[in-house]
Protein backbone atom coordinates (compact mmCIF):
# COMPACT_ATOMS: atom_id res chain seq x y z
CA UNK A 1 0.00 0.00 0.00
CA UNK A 2 2.87 2.31 0.83
CA UNK A 3 4.35 1.63 -2.61
CA UNK A 4 1.16 2.78 -4.38
CA UNK A 5 0.97 5.89 -2.23
CA UNK A 6 4.62 6.67 -2.95
CA UNK A 7 4.13 6.16 -6.71
CA UNK A 8 1.01 8.34 -6.68
CA UNK A 9 2.84 11.15 -4.88
CA UNK A 10 5.80 10.95 -7.28
CA UNK A 11 3.45 11.01 -10.27
CA UNK A 12 1.54 13.98 -8.87
CA UNK A 13 4.77 15.93 -8.27
CA UNK A 14 6.01 15.03 -11.74
CA UNK A 15 2.79 16.26 -13.38
CA UNK A 16 2.77 19.47 -11.38
CA UNK A 17 6.40 20.26 -12.20
CA UNK A 18 6.12 19.28 -15.89
CA UNK A 19 5.50 22.43 -17.93
CA UNK A 20 6.52 21.20 -21.39
CA UNK A 21 3.12 21.69 -23.04
CA UNK A 22 2.35 24.94 -21.30
CA UNK A 23 3.61 27.24 -24.07
CA UNK A 24 1.70 25.40 -26.78
CA UNK A 25 -1.50 25.48 -24.77
CA UNK A 26 -1.19 29.21 -24.22
CA UNK A 27 -0.67 29.82 -27.94
CA UNK A 28 -3.69 27.70 -28.83
CA UNK A 29 -5.83 29.60 -26.32
CA UNK A 30 -4.61 32.92 -27.74
CA UNK A 31 -5.47 31.84 -31.29
CA UNK A 32 -8.95 30.75 -30.16
CA UNK A 33 -9.55 34.13 -28.51
CA UNK A 34 -8.35 36.05 -31.58
CA UNK A 35 -10.55 33.97 -33.90
CA UNK A 36 -13.51 34.54 -31.57
CA UNK A 37 -12.96 38.28 -31.64
CA UNK A 38 -12.71 38.26 -35.43
CA UNK A 39 -15.97 36.33 -35.69
CA UNK A 40 -17.74 38.69 -33.30
CA UNK A 41 -16.29 42.04 -34.41
CA UNK A 42 -15.37 41.24 -38.04
CA UNK A 43 -18.70 42.21 -39.65
CA UNK A 44 -18.76 45.55 -37.81
CA UNK A 45 -15.23 46.38 -38.95
CA UNK A 46 -16.07 45.35 -42.52
CA UNK A 47 -19.10 47.65 -42.70
CA UNK A 48 -17.11 50.54 -41.18
CA UNK A 49 -14.30 50.10 -43.71
CA UNK A 50 -16.80 49.95 -46.57
CA UNK A 51 -18.42 53.13 -45.28
CA UNK A 52 -15.08 54.93 -45.11
CA UNK A 53 -14.09 53.72 -48.58
CA UNK A 54 -17.42 55.00 -49.94
CA UNK A 55 -16.76 58.42 -48.43
CA UNK A 56 -13.23 58.44 -49.88
CA UNK A 57 -14.53 57.52 -53.34
CA UNK A 58 -17.20 60.23 -53.14
CA UNK A 59 -14.53 62.77 -52.16
CA UNK A 60 -12.31 61.73 -55.08
CA UNK A 61 -15.27 62.01 -57.45
CA UNK A 62 -15.93 65.55 -56.19
CA UNK A 63 -12.33 66.55 -56.79
CA UNK A 64 -12.33 64.97 -60.24
CA UNK A 65 -15.65 66.66 -61.21
CA UNK A 66 -14.54 70.09 -59.97
CA UNK A 67 -11.47 70.06 -62.25
C-alpha positions in Angstrom: 0.0 0.0 0.0 2.9 2.3 0.8 4.4 1.6 -2.6 1.2 2.8 -4.4 1.0 5.9 -2.2 4.6 6.7 -3.0 4.1 6.2 -6.7 1.0 8.3 -6.7 2.8 11.1 -4.9 5.8 11.0 -7.3 3.5 11.0 -10.3 1.5 14.0 -8.9 4.8 15.9 -8.3 6.0 15.0 -11.7 2.8 16.3 -13.4 2.8 19.5 -11.4 6.4 20.3 -12.2 6.1 19.3 -15.9 5.5 22.4 -17.9 6.5 21.2 -21.4 3.1 21.7 -23.0 2.4 24.9 -21.3 3.6 27.2 -24.1 1.7 25.4 -26.8 -1.5 25.5 -24.8 -1.2 29.2 -24.2 -0.7 29.8 -27.9 -3.7 27.7 -28.8 -5.8 29.6 -26.3 -4.6 32.9 -27.7 -5.5 31.8 -31.3 -8.9 30.8 -30.2 -9.5 34.1 -28.5 -8.3 36.1 -31.6 -10.6 34.0 -33.9 -13.5 34.5 -31.6 -13.0 38.3 -31.6 -12.7 38.3 -35.4 -16.0 36.3 -35.7 -17.7 38.7 -33.3 -16.3 42.0 -34.4 -15.4 41.2 -38.0 -18.7 42.2 -39.6 -18.8 45.5 -37.8 -15.2 46.4 -38.9 -16.1 45.3 -42.5 -19.1 47.7 -42.7 -17.1 50.5 -41.2 -14.3 50.1 -43.7 -16.8 49.9 -46.6 -18.4 53.1 -45.3 -15.1 54.9 -45.1 -14.1 53.7 -48.6 -17.4 55.0 -49.9 -16.8 58.4 -48.4 -13.2 58.4 -49.9 -14.5 57.5 -53.3 -17.2 60.2 -53.1 -14.5 62.8 -52.2 -12.3 61.7 -55.1 -15.3 62.0 -57.5 -15.9 65.5 -56.2 -12.3 66.5 -56.8 -12.3 65.0 -60.2 -15.6 66.7 -61.2 -14.5 70.1 -60.0 -11.5 70.1 -62.3 
